[in-house]
Amino acid sequence: MARVSFQFDDKKFYSPTRIAEILAINKCTVYRMVNNIEDPLPAVRLKRNGQLRVNGKDLNEYMSSHEVDPVNE
């Protein structure tokens, strides 16, 4: 079975809401990924206490390093 994966644009920054929409997950899950102490998804704030954004390149790297094989899971 072919695996379909979404590639984020390396030159764009994504909001947690947009990431959640694309990956079909809850926005809280995106925040948990960012706040994970052991292996966080890199994110930046646009201003002090401002909007959180994640670079597409970082998203692609994070997603590929956290890929699972459901057959062997």
mmJSON file of the N, C-alpha and C atoms, coordinates in Angstrom:
{"data_MODEL":{"atom_site":{
"group_PDB":["ATOM","ATOM","ATOM","ATOM","ATOM","ATOM","ATOM","ATOM","ATOM","ATOM","ATOM","ATOM","ATOM","ATOM","ATOM","ATOM","ATOM","ATOM","ATOM","ATOM","ATOM","ATOM","ATOM","ATOM","ATOM","ATOM","ATOM","ATOM","ATOM","ATOM","ATOM","ATOM","ATOM","ATOM","ATOM","ATOM","ATOM","ATOM","ATOM","ATOM","ATOM","ATOM","ATOM","ATOM","ATOM","ATOM","ATOM","ATOM","ATOM","ATOM","ATOM","ATOM","ATOM","ATOM","ATOM","ATOM","ATOM","ATOM","ATOM","ATOM","ATOM","ATOM","ATOM","ATOM","ATOM","ATOM","ATOM","ATOM","ATOM","ATOM","ATOM","ATOM","ATOM","ATOM","ATOM","ATOM","ATOM","ATOM","ATOM","ATOM","ATOM","ATOM","ATOM","ATOM","ATOM","ATOM","ATOM","ATOM","ATOM","ATOM","ATOM","ATOM","ATOM","ATOM","ATOM","ATOM","ATOM","ATOM","ATOM","ATOM","ATOM","ATOM","ATOM","ATOM","ATOM","ATOM","ATOM","ATOM","ATOM","ATOM","ATOM","ATOM","ATOM","ATOM","ATOM","ATOM","ATOM","ATOM","ATOM","ATOM","ATOM","ATOM","ATOM","ATOM","ATOM","ATOM","ATOM","ATOM","ATOM","ATOM","ATOM","ATOM","ATOM","ATOM","ATOM","ATOM","ATOM","ATOM","ATOM","ATOM","ATOM","ATOM","ATOM","ATOM","ATOM","ATOM","ATOM","ATOM","ATOM","ATOM","ATOM","ATOM","ATOM","ATOM","ATOM","ATOM","ATOM","ATOM","ATOM","ATOM","ATOM","ATOM","ATOM","ATOM","ATOM","ATOM","ATOM","ATOM","ATOM","ATOM","ATOM","ATOM","ATOM","ATOM","ATOM","ATOM","ATOM","ATOM","ATOM","ATOM","ATOM","ATOM","ATOM","ATOM","ATOM","ATOM","ATOM","ATOM","ATOM","ATOM","ATOM","ATOM","ATOM","ATOM","ATOM","ATOM","ATOM","ATOM","ATOM","ATOM","ATOM","ATOM","ATOM","ATOM","ATOM","ATOM","ATOM","ATOM","ATOM","ATOM","ATOM","ATOM","ATOM","ATOM","ATOM","ATOM","ATOM","ATOM","ATOM"],
"id":[1,2,3,4,5,6,7,8,9,10,11,12,13,14,15,16,17,18,19,20,21,22,23,24,25,26,27,28,29,30,31,32,33,34,35,36,37,38,39,40,41,42,43,44,45,46,47,48,49,50,51,52,53,54,55,56,57,58,59,60,61,62,63,64,65,66,67,68,69,70,71,72,73,74,75,76,77,78,79,80,81,82,83,84,85,86,87,88,89,90,91,92,93,94,95,96,97,98,99,100,101,102,103,104,105,106,107,108,109,110,111,112,113,114,115,116,117,118,119,120,121,122,123,124,125,126,127,128,129,130,131,132,133,134,135,136,137,138,139,140,141,142,143,144,145,146,147,148,149,150,151,152,153,154,155,156,157,158,159,160,161,162,163,164,165,166,167,168,169,170,171,172,173,174,175,176,177,178,179,180,181,182,183,184,185,186,187,188,189,190,191,192,193,194,195,196,197,198,199,200,201,202,203,204,205,206,207,208,209,210,211,212,213,214,215,216,217,218,219],
"type_symbol":["N","C","C","N","C","C","N","C","C","N","C","C","N","C","C","N","C","C","N","C","C","N","C","C","N","C","C","N","C","C","N","C","C","N","C","C","N","C","C","N","C","C","N","C","C","N","C","C","N","C","C","N","C","C","N","C","C","N","C","C","N","C","C","N","C","C","N","C","C","N","C","C","N","C","C","N","C","C","N","C","C","N","C","C","N","C","C","N","C","C","N","C","C","N","C","C","N","C","C","N","C","C","N","C","C","N","C","C","N","C","C","N","C","C","N","C","C","N","C","C","N","C","C","N","C","C","N","C","C","N","C","C","N","C","C","N","C","C","N","C","C","N","C","C","N","C","C","N","C","C","N","C","C","N","C","C","N","C","C","N","C","C","N","C","C","N","C","C","N","C","C","N","C","C","N","C","C","N","C","C","N","C","C","N","C","C","N","C","C","N","C","C","N","C","C","N","C","C","N","C","C","N","C","C","N","C","C","N","C","C","N","C","C","N","C","C","N","C","C"],
"label_atom_id":["N","CA","C","N","CA","C","N","CA","C","N","CA","C","N","CA","C","N","CA","C","N","CA","C","N","CA","C","N","CA","C","N","CA","C","N","CA","C","N","CA","C","N","CA","C","N","CA","C","N","CA","C","N","CA","C","N","CA","C","N","CA","C","N","CA","C","N","CA","C","N","CA","C","N","CA","C","N","CA","C","N","CA","C","N","CA","C","N","CA","C","N","CA","C","N","CA","C","N","CA","C","N","CA","C","N","CA","C","N","CA","C","N","CA","C","N","CA","C","N","CA","C","N","CA","C","N","CA","C","N","CA","C","N","CA","C","N","CA","C","N","CA","C","N","CA","C","N","CA","C","N","CA","C","N","CA","C","N","CA","C","N","CA","C","N","CA","C","N","CA","C","N","CA","C","N","CA","C","N","CA","C","N","CA","C","N","CA","C","N","CA","C","N","CA","C","N","CA","C","N","CA","C","N","CA","C","N","CA","C","N","CA","C","N","CA","C","N","CA","C","N","CA","C","N","CA","C","N","CA","C","N","CA","C","N","CA","C","N","CA","C","N","CA","C","N","CA","C","N","CA","C","N","CA","C"],
"label_alt_id":[null,null,null,null,null,null,null,null,null,null,null,null,null,null,null,null,null,null,null,null,null,null,null,null,null,null,null,null,null,null,null,null,null,null,null,null,null,null,null,null,null,null,null,null,null,null,null,null,null,null,null,null,null,null,null,null,null,null,null,null,null,null,null,null,null,null,null,null,null,null,null,null,null,null,null,null,null,null,null,null,null,null,null,null,null,null,null,null,null,null,null,null,null,null,null,null,null,null,null,null,null,null,null,null,null,null,null,null,null,null,null,null,null,null,null,null,null,null,null,null,null,null,null,null,null,null,null,null,null,null,null,null,null,null,null,null,null,null,null,null,null,null,null,null,null,null,null,null,null,null,null,null,null,null,null,null,null,null,null,null,null,null,null,null,null,null,null,null,null,null,null,null,null,null,null,null,null,null,null,null,null,null,null,null,null,null,null,null,null,null,null,null,null,null,null,null,null,null,null,null,null,null,null,null,null,null,null,null,null,null,null,null,null,null,null,null,null,null,null],
"label_comp_id":["MET","MET","MET","ALA","ALA","ALA","ARG","ARG","ARG","VAL","VAL","VAL","SER","SER","SER","PHE","PHE","PHE","GLN","GLN","GLN","PHE","PHE","PHE","ASP","ASP","ASP","ASP","ASP","ASP","LYS","LYS","LYS","LYS","LYS","LYS","PHE","PHE","PHE","TYR","TYR","TYR","SER","SER","SER","PRO","PRO","PRO","THR","THR","THR","ARG","ARG","ARG","ILE","ILE","ILE","ALA","ALA","ALA","GLU","GLU","GLU","ILE","ILE","ILE","LEU","LEU","LEU","ALA","ALA","ALA","ILE","ILE","ILE","ASN","ASN","ASN","LYS","LYS","LYS","CYS","CYS","CYS","THR","THR","THR","VAL","VAL","VAL","TYR","TYR","TYR","ARG","ARG","ARG","MET","MET","MET","VAL","VAL","VAL","ASN","ASN","ASN","ASN","ASN","ASN","ILE","ILE","ILE","GLU","GLU","GLU","ASP","ASP","ASP","PRO","PRO","PRO","LEU","LEU","LEU","PRO","PRO","PRO","ALA","ALA","ALA","VAL","VAL","VAL","ARG","ARG","ARG","LEU","LEU","LEU","LYS","LYS","LYS","ARG","ARG","ARG","ASN","ASN","ASN","GLY","GLY","GLY","GLN","GLN","GLN","LEU","LEU","LEU","ARG","ARG","ARG","VAL","VAL","VAL","ASN","ASN","ASN","GLY","GLY","GLY","LYS","LYS","LYS","ASP","ASP","ASP","LEU","LEU","LEU","ASN","ASN","ASN","GLU","GLU","GLU","TYR","TYR","TYR","MET","MET","MET","SER","SER","SER","SER","SER","SER","HIS","HIS","HIS","GLU","GLU","GLU","VAL","VAL","VAL","ASP","ASP","ASP","PRO","PRO","PRO","VAL","VAL","VAL","ASN","ASN","ASN","GLU","GLU","GLU"],
"label_asym_id":["A","A","A","A","A","A","A","A","A","A","A","A","A","A","A","A","A","A","A","A","A","A","A","A","A","A","A","A","A","A","A","A","A","A","A","A","A","A","A","A","A","A","A","A","A","A","A","A","A","A","A","A","A","A","A","A","A","A","A","A","A","A","A","A","A","A","A","A","A","A","A","A","A","A","A","A","A","A","A","A","A","A","A","A","A","A","A","A","A","A","A","A","A","A","A","A","A","A","A","A","A","A","A","A","A","A","A","A","A","A","A","A","A","A","A","A","A","A","A","A","A","A","A","A","A","A","A","A","A","A","A","A","A","A","A","A","A","A","A","A","A","A","A","A","A","A","A","A","A","A","A","A","A","A","A","A","A","A","A","A","A","A","A","A","A","A","A","A","A","A","A","A","A","A","A","A","A","A","A","A","A","A","A","A","A","A","A","A","A","A","A","A","A","A","A","A","A","A","A","A","A","A","A","A","A","A","A","A","A","A","A","A","A","A","A","A","A","A","A"],
"label_entity_id":["1","1","1","1","1","1","1","1","1","1","1","1","1","1","1","1","1","1","1","1","1","1","1","1","1","1","1","1","1","1","1","1","1","1","1","1","1","1","1","1","1","1","1","1","1","1","1","1","1","1","1","1","1","1","1","1","1","1","1","1","1","1","1","1","1","1","1","1","1","1","1","1","1","1","1","1","1","1","1","1","1","1","1","1","1","1","1","1","1","1","1","1","1","1","1","1","1","1","1","1","1","1","1","1","1","1","1","1","1","1","1","1","1","1","1","1","1","1","1","1","1","1","1","1","1","1","1","1","1","1","1","1","1","1","1","1","1","1","1","1","1","1","1","1","1","1","1","1","1","1","1","1","1","1","1","1","1","1","1","1","1","1","1","1","1","1","1","1","1","1","1","1","1","1","1","1","1","1","1","1","1","1","1","1","1","1","1","1","1","1","1","1","1","1","1","1","1","1","1","1","1","1","1","1","1","1","1","1","1","1","1","1","1","1","1","1","1","1","1"],
"label_seq_id":[1,1,1,2,2,2,3,3,3,4,4,4,5,5,5,6,6,6,7,7,7,8,8,8,9,9,9,10,10,10,11,11,11,12,12,12,13,13,13,14,14,14,15,15,15,16,16,16,17,17,17,18,18,18,19,19,19,20,20,20,21,21,21,22,22,22,23,23,23,24,24,24,25,25,25,26,26,26,27,27,27,28,28,28,29,29,29,30,30,30,31,31,31,32,32,32,33,33,33,34,34,34,35,35,35,36,36,36,37,37,37,38,38,38,39,39,39,40,40,40,41,41,41,42,42,42,43,43,43,44,44,44,45,45,45,46,46,46,47,47,47,48,48,48,49,49,49,50,50,50,51,51,51,52,52,52,53,53,53,54,54,54,55,55,55,56,56,56,57,57,57,58,58,58,59,59,59,60,60,60,61,61,61,62,62,62,63,63,63,64,64,64,65,65,65,66,66,66,67,67,67,68,68,68,69,69,69,70,70,70,71,71,71,72,72,72,73,73,73],
"pdbx_PDB_ins_code":[null,null,null,null,null,null,null,null,null,null,null,null,null,null,null,null,null,null,null,null,null,null,null,null,null,null,null,null,null,null,null,null,null,null,null,null,null,null,null,null,null,null,null,null,null,null,null,null,null,null,null,null,null,null,null,null,null,null,null,null,null,null,null,null,null,null,null,null,null,null,null,null,null,null,null,null,null,null,null,null,null,null,null,null,null,null,null,null,null,null,null,null,null,null,null,null,null,null,null,null,null,null,null,null,null,null,null,null,null,null,null,null,null,null,null,null,null,null,null,null,null,null,null,null,null,null,null,null,null,null,null,null,null,null,null,null,null,null,null,null,null,null,null,null,null,null,null,null,null,null,null,null,null,null,null,null,null,null,null,null,null,null,null,null,null,null,null,null,null,null,null,null,null,null,null,null,null,null,null,null,null,null,null,null,null,null,null,null,null,null,null,null,null,null,null,null,null,null,null,null,null,null,null,null,null,null,null,null,null,null,null,null,null,null,null,null,null,null,null],
"Cartn_x":[0.843,0.0,0.89,0.618,1.415,1.05,2.051,1.851,1.724,0.665,0.444,0.847,1.715,2.132,2.036,1.752,1.644,2.987,3.429,4.661,4.296,4.782,4.571,5.569,5.201,6.074,7.181,8.432,9.589,9.711,9.117,9.264,8.103,7.134,5.969,5.987,5.262,5.033,3.554,3.251,1.886,1.425,0.166,-0.431,-0.84,-0.957,-1.428,-2.794,-3.662,-4.976,-4.852,-4.001,-3.821,-3.169,-2.19,-1.542,-2.577,-3.42,-4.459,-5.421,-5.788,-6.683,-6.036,-4.789,-4.094,-3.91,-3.524,-3.261,-4.505,-5.623,-6.883,-6.728,-6.144,-5.987,-6.526,-6.64,-7.106,-5.992,-6.373,-5.399,-4.613,-5.246,-4.557,-3.403,-3.563,-2.495,-1.277,-1.504,-0.392,0.344,-0.393,0.248,1.011,0.491,1.223,2.523,2.484,3.703,4.75,4.313,5.218,5.771,4.938,5.328,5.951,6.13,6.74,8.178,8.473,9.788,10.883,10.616,11.643,11.934,10.907,11.086,10.097,10.349,9.37,9.393,8.238,8.125,8.576,9.643,10.131,9.071,8.887,7.914,8.454,7.917,8.315,7.062,7.233,6.159,6.519,5.53,5.786,6.111,5.494,5.746,5.738,6.211,6.156,4.697,4.425,3.062,2.157,2.757,1.999,1.628,1.305,0.85,1.985,1.664,2.626,2.643,3.842,3.979,5.058,4.88,5.834,6.279,7.587,8.13,7.838,7.503,7.192,8.324,9.561,10.729,10.796,10.586,10.596,9.46,8.299,7.17,7.495,8.089,8.451,9.446,10.454,11.459,10.823,9.974,9.31,8.42,7.642,6.724,7.486,8.569,9.322,10.033,10.467,11.145,10.159,8.883,7.865,6.925,7.341,6.532,6.454,5.289,5.112,4.672,4.951,4.521,3.374,2.113,0.972,0.963,1.594,1.633,2.456,3.556,4.463,4.303,3.303,3.094,2.503],
"Cartn_y":[-1.177,0.0,1.243,2.184,3.414,4.348,4.97,5.908,7.316,8.013,9.376,10.32,11.255,12.204,13.616,14.533,15.927,16.602,17.348,18.114,19.569,20.11,21.514,22.345,23.554,24.465,24.956,24.689,25.05,26.556,27.36,28.813,29.482,28.692,29.263,28.946,29.754,29.51,29.198,28.247,27.766,28.006,28.368,28.527,27.149,27.002,25.727,25.322,26.285,25.988,25.399,25.992,25.506,24.122,23.907,22.594,21.541,21.871,20.935,20.608,21.608,21.381,20.452,20.717,19.93,18.488,18.305,16.955,16.259,16.961,16.432,15.959,16.835,16.574,17.772,17.629,18.71,19.739,21.009,22.073,21.875,21.321,21.046,20.069,19.149,18.191,18.911,19.911,20.695,21.406,21.99,22.663,21.663,20.451,19.423,19.06,19.002,18.709,19.806,21.046,22.182,22.189,21.851,21.921,20.64,19.638,18.383,18.651,18.385,18.695,17.834,16.564,15.656,15.83,16.152,16.239,17.252,18.55,19.551,19.837,20.202,20.733,22.19,22.577,23.963,24.969,26.022,27.06,28.413,29.468,30.831,31.666,32.707,33.683,34.912,35.457,36.606,37.855,38.002,39.114,38.553,39.333,38.893,38.611,37.42,36.949,37.011,36.887,36.965,35.604,35.591,34.383,33.391,32.13,31.042,30.595,30.364,29.888,28.815,27.882,26.788,26.827,26.769,26.774,25.447,25.52,24.321,23.321,23.809,22.913,22.119,22.804,22.131,21.113,21.452,20.523,19.267,19.435,18.279,17.376,17.978,17.198,16.478,17.182,16.593,15.427,15.628,14.581,13.356,13.555,12.397,11.662,12.376,11.709,11.01,11.315,10.704,9.791,9.39,8.5,7.117,6.517,5.17,4.212,2.953,1.896,1.165,1.418,0.83,-0.687,-1.319,-2.776,-3.338,-2.681,-3.152,-2.422,-1.599,-0.805,-1.66],
"Cartn_z":[0.0,0.0,0.0,-0.884,-0.969,0.176,0.708,1.803,1.229,1.585,1.111,2.229,1.907,2.93,2.372,3.236,2.859,3.067,2.091,2.23,2.489,3.596,3.896,3.1,2.745,2.0,2.925,2.543,3.379,3.623,2.765,2.87,3.589,4.049,4.73,6.219,6.954,8.368,8.545,9.416,9.608,11.04,11.185,12.514,13.033,14.347,14.896,14.332,14.095,13.538,12.135,11.303,9.933,9.92,10.793,10.897,11.268,12.239,12.682,11.54,10.758,9.62,8.6,8.249,7.231,7.68,8.935,9.442,9.988,10.014,10.536,11.983,12.788,14.219,14.986,16.29,17.136,17.325,17.405,17.607,18.907,19.923,21.194,20.991,20.06,19.762,19.198,18.368,17.812,18.949,19.874,21.009,21.881,22.039,22.792,22.078,20.746,19.981,20.203,20.21,20.417,21.834,22.809,24.218,24.756,23.919,24.346,24.801,26.037,26.607,25.993,25.769,25.26,23.777,22.98,21.528,20.942,21.164,20.737,19.228,18.72,17.373,17.454,16.733,16.826,16.371,17.158,16.837,17.298,16.707,17.078,17.308,18.1,18.287,17.463,16.755,15.899,16.701,17.849,18.753,20.166,21.103,22.497,22.853,23.321,23.62,22.392,21.217,19.967,19.43,18.146,17.483,17.284,17.494,17.341,15.885,15.331,13.96,13.897,12.965,12.763,11.308,11.083,9.733,9.04,7.748,6.98,6.946,6.879,6.874,8.171,9.296,10.597,10.702,10.144,10.144,9.352,8.173,7.343,8.066,8.693,9.424,10.608,11.345,12.51,12.093,11.033,10.586,10.084,9.364,8.863,9.995,11.02,12.137,13.082,12.959,13.818,13.046,11.875,11.048,11.699,11.628,12.187,11.093,11.318,10.415,11.104,10.664,11.365,11.37,10.398,10.341,11.486,11.803,12.845,14.164,14.285,15.494,16.589],
"occupancy":[1.0,1.0,1.0,1.0,1.0,1.0,1.0,1.0,1.0,1.0,1.0,1.0,1.0,1.0,1.0,1.0,1.0,1.0,1.0,1.0,1.0,1.0,1.0,1.0,1.0,1.0,1.0,1.0,1.0,1.0,1.0,1.0,1.0,1.0,1.0,1.0,1.0,1.0,1.0,1.0,1.0,1.0,1.0,1.0,1.0,1.0,1.0,1.0,1.0,1.0,1.0,1.0,1.0,1.0,1.0,1.0,1.0,1.0,1.0,1.0,1.0,1.0,1.0,1.0,1.0,1.0,1.0,1.0,1.0,1.0,1.0,1.0,1.0,1.0,1.0,1.0,1.0,1.0,1.0,1.0,1.0,1.0,1.0,1.0,1.0,1.0,1.0,1.0,1.0,1.0,1.0,1.0,1.0,1.0,1.0,1.0,1.0,1.0,1.0,1.0,1.0,1.0,1.0,1.0,1.0,1.0,1.0,1.0,1.0,1.0,1.0,1.0,1.0,1.0,1.0,1.0,1.0,1.0,1.0,1.0,1.0,1.0,1.0,1.0,1.0,1.0,1.0,1.0,1.0,1.0,1.0,1.0,1.0,1.0,1.0,1.0,1.0,1.0,1.0,1.0,1.0,1.0,1.0,1.0,1.0,1.0,1.0,1.0,1.0,1.0,1.0,1.0,1.0,1.0,1.0,1.0,1.0,1.0,1.0,1.0,1.0,1.0,1.0,1.0,1.0,1.0,1.0,1.0,1.0,1.0,1.0,1.0,1.0,1.0,1.0,1.0,1.0,1.0,1.0,1.0,1.0,1.0,1.0,1.0,1.0,1.0,1.0,1.0,1.0,1.0,1.0,1.0,1.0,1.0,1.0,1.0,1.0,1.0,1.0,1.0,1.0,1.0,1.0,1.0,1.0,1.0,1.0,1.0,1.0,1.0,1.0,1.0,1.0,1.0,1.0,1.0,1.0,1.0,1.0],
"B_iso_or_equiv":[0.0,0.0,0.0,0.0,0.0,0.0,0.0,0.0,0.0,0.0,0.0,0.0,0.0,0.0,0.0,0.0,0.0,0.0,0.0,0.0,0.0,0.0,0.0,0.0,0.0,0.0,0.0,0.0,0.0,0.0,0.0,0.0,0.0,0.0,0.0,0.0,0.0,0.0,0.0,0.0,0.0,0.0,0.0,0.0,0.0,0.0,0.0,0.0,0.0,0.0,0.0,0.0,0.0,0.0,0.0,0.0,0.0,0.0,0.0,0.0,0.0,0.0,0.0,0.0,0.0,0.0,0.0,0.0,0.0,0.0,0.0,0.0,0.0,0.0,0.0,0.0,0.0,0.0,0.0,0.0,0.0,0.0,0.0,0.0,0.0,0.0,0.0,0.0,0.0,0.0,0.0,0.0,0.0,0.0,0.0,0.0,0.0,0.0,0.0,0.0,0.0,0.0,0.0,0.0,0.0,0.0,0.0,0.0,0.0,0.0,0.0,0.0,0.0,0.0,0.0,0.0,0.0,0.0,0.0,0.0,0.0,0.0,0.0,0.0,0.0,0.0,0.0,0.0,0.0,0.0,0.0,0.0,0.0,0.0,0.0,0.0,0.0,0.0,0.0,0.0,0.0,0.0,0.0,0.0,0.0,0.0,0.0,0.0,0.0,0.0,0.0,0.0,0.0,0.0,0.0,0.0,0.0,0.0,0.0,0.0,0.0,0.0,0.0,0.0,0.0,0.0,0.0,0.0,0.0,0.0,0.0,0.0,0.0,0.0,0.0,0.0,0.0,0.0,0.0,0.0,0.0,0.0,0.0,0.0,0.0,0.0,0.0,0.0,0.0,0.0,0.0,0.0,0.0,0.0,0.0,0.0,0.0,0.0,0.0,0.0,0.0,0.0,0.0,0.0,0.0,0.0,0.0,0.0,0.0,0.0,0.0,0.0,0.0,0.0,0.0,0.0,0.0,0.0,0.0],
"pdbx_formal_charge":[null,null,null,null,null,null,null,null,null,null,null,null,null,null,null,null,null,null,null,null,null,null,null,null,null,null,null,null,null,null,null,null,null,null,null,null,null,null,null,null,null,null,null,null,null,null,null,null,null,null,null,null,null,null,null,null,null,null,null,null,null,null,null,null,null,null,null,null,null,null,null,null,null,null,null,null,null,null,null,null,null,null,null,null,null,null,null,null,null,null,null,null,null,null,null,null,null,null,null,null,null,null,null,null,null,null,null,null,null,null,null,null,null,null,null,null,null,null,null,null,null,null,null,null,null,null,null,null,null,null,null,null,null,null,null,null,null,null,null,null,null,null,null,null,null,null,null,null,null,null,null,null,null,null,null,null,null,null,null,null,null,null,null,null,null,null,null,null,null,null,null,null,null,null,null,null,null,null,null,null,null,null,null,null,null,null,null,null,null,null,null,null,null,null,null,null,null,null,null,null,null,null,null,null,null,null,null,null,null,null,null,null,null,null,null,null,null,null,null],
"auth_seq_id":[1,1,1,2,2,2,3,3,3,4,4,4,5,5,5,6,6,6,7,7,7,8,8,8,9,9,9,10,10,10,11,11,11,12,12,12,13,13,13,14,14,14,15,15,15,16,16,16,17,17,17,18,18,18,19,19,19,20,20,20,21,21,21,22,22,22,23,23,23,24,24,24,25,25,25,26,26,26,27,27,27,28,28,28,29,29,29,30,30,30,31,31,31,32,32,32,33,33,33,34,34,34,35,35,35,36,36,36,37,37,37,38,38,38,39,39,39,40,40,40,41,41,41,42,42,42,43,43,43,44,44,44,45,45,45,46,46,46,47,47,47,48,48,48,49,49,49,50,50,50,51,51,51,52,52,52,53,53,53,54,54,54,55,55,55,56,56,56,57,57,57,58,58,58,59,59,59,60,60,60,61,61,61,62,62,62,63,63,63,64,64,64,65,65,65,66,66,66,67,67,67,68,68,68,69,69,69,70,70,70,71,71,71,72,72,72,73,73,73],
"auth_comp_id":["MET","MET","MET","ALA","ALA","ALA","ARG","ARG","ARG","VAL","VAL","VAL","SER","SER","SER","PHE","PHE","PHE","GLN","GLN","GLN","PHE","PHE","PHE","ASP","ASP","ASP","ASP","ASP","ASP","LYS","LYS","LYS","LYS","LYS","LYS","PHE","PHE","PHE","TYR","TYR","TYR","SER","SER","SER","PRO","PRO","PRO","THR","THR","THR","ARG","ARG","ARG","ILE","ILE","ILE","ALA","ALA","ALA","GLU","GLU","GLU","ILE","ILE","ILE","LEU","LEU","LEU","ALA","ALA","ALA","ILE","ILE","ILE","ASN","ASN","ASN","LYS","LYS","LYS","CYS","CYS","CYS","THR","THR","THR","VAL","VAL","VAL","TYR","TYR","TYR","ARG","ARG","ARG","MET","MET","MET","VAL","VAL","VAL","ASN","ASN","ASN","ASN","ASN","ASN","ILE","ILE","ILE","GLU","GLU","GLU","ASP","ASP","ASP","PRO","PRO","PRO","LEU","LEU","LEU","PRO","PRO","PRO","ALA","ALA","ALA","VAL","VAL","VAL","ARG","ARG","ARG","LEU","LEU","LEU","LYS","LYS","LYS","ARG","ARG","ARG","ASN","ASN","ASN","GLY","GLY","GLY","GLN","GLN","GLN","LEU","LEU","LEU","ARG","ARG","ARG","VAL","VAL","VAL","ASN","ASN","ASN","GLY","GLY","GLY","LYS","LYS","LYS","ASP","ASP","ASP","LEU","LEU","LEU","ASN","ASN","ASN","GLU","GLU","GLU","TYR","TYR","TYR","MET","MET","MET","SER","SER","SER","SER","SER","SER","HIS","HIS","HIS","GLU","GLU","GLU","VAL","VAL","VAL","ASP","ASP","ASP","PRO","PRO","PRO","VAL","VAL","VAL","ASN","ASN","ASN","GLU","GLU","GLU"],
"auth_asym_id":["A","A","A","A","A","A","A","A","A","A","A","A","A","A","A","A","A","A","A","A","A","A","A","A","A","A","A","A","A","A","A","A","A","A","A","A","A","A","A","A","A","A","A","A","A","A","A","A","A","A","A","A","A","A","A","A","A","A","A","A","A","A","A","A","A","A","A","A","A","A","A","A","A","A","A","A","A","A","A","A","A","A","A","A","A","A","A","A","A","A","A","A","A","A","A","A","A","A","A","A","A","A","A","A","A","A","A","A","A","A","A","A","A","A","A","A","A","A","A","A","A","A","A","A","A","A","A","A","A","A","A","A","A","A","A","A","A","A","A","A","A","A","A","A","A","A","A","A","A","A","A","A","A","A","A","A","A","A","A","A","A","A","A","A","A","A","A","A","A","A","A","A","A","A","A","A","A","A","A","A","A","A","A","A","A","A","A","A","A","A","A","A","A","A","A","A","A","A","A","A","A","A","A","A","A","A","A","A","A","A","A","A","A","A","A","A","A","A","A"],
"auth_atom_id":["N","CA","C","N","CA","C","N","CA","C","N","CA","C","N","CA","C","N","CA","C","N","CA","C","N","CA","C","N","CA","C","N","CA","C","N","CA","C","N","CA","C","N","CA","C","N","CA","C","N","CA","C","N","CA","C","N","CA","C","N","CA","C","N","CA","C","N","CA","C","N","CA","C","N","CA","C","N","CA","C","N","CA","C","N","CA","C","N","CA","C","N","CA","C","N","CA","C","N","CA","C","N","CA","C","N","CA","C","N","CA","C","N","CA","C","N","CA","C","N","CA","C","N","CA","C","N","CA","C","N","CA","C","N","CA","C","N","CA","C","N","CA","C","N","CA","C","N","CA","C","N","CA","C","N","CA","C","N","CA","C","N","CA","C","N","CA","C","N","CA","C","N","CA","C","N","CA","C","N","CA","C","N","CA","C","N","CA","C","N","CA","C","N","CA","C","N","CA","C","N","CA","C","N","CA","C","N","CA","C","N","CA","C","N","CA","C","N","CA","C","N","CA","C","N","CA","C","N","CA","C","N","CA","C","N","CA","C","N","CA","C","N","CA","C","N","CA","C","N","CA","C","N","CA","C"],
"pdbx_PDB_model_num":[1,1,1,1,1,1,1,1,1,1,1,1,1,1,1,1,1,1,1,1,1,1,1,1,1,1,1,1,1,1,1,1,1,1,1,1,1,1,1,1,1,1,1,1,1,1,1,1,1,1,1,1,1,1,1,1,1,1,1,1,1,1,1,1,1,1,1,1,1,1,1,1,1,1,1,1,1,1,1,1,1,1,1,1,1,1,1,1,1,1,1,1,1,1,1,1,1,1,1,1,1,1,1,1,1,1,1,1,1,1,1,1,1,1,1,1,1,1,1,1,1,1,1,1,1,1,1,1,1,1,1,1,1,1,1,1,1,1,1,1,1,1,1,1,1,1,1,1,1,1,1,1,1,1,1,1,1,1,1,1,1,1,1,1,1,1,1,1,1,1,1,1,1,1,1,1,1,1,1,1,1,1,1,1,1,1,1,1,1,1,1,1,1,1,1,1,1,1,1,1,1,1,1,1,1,1,1,1,1,1,1,1,1,1,1,1,1,1,1]
}}}
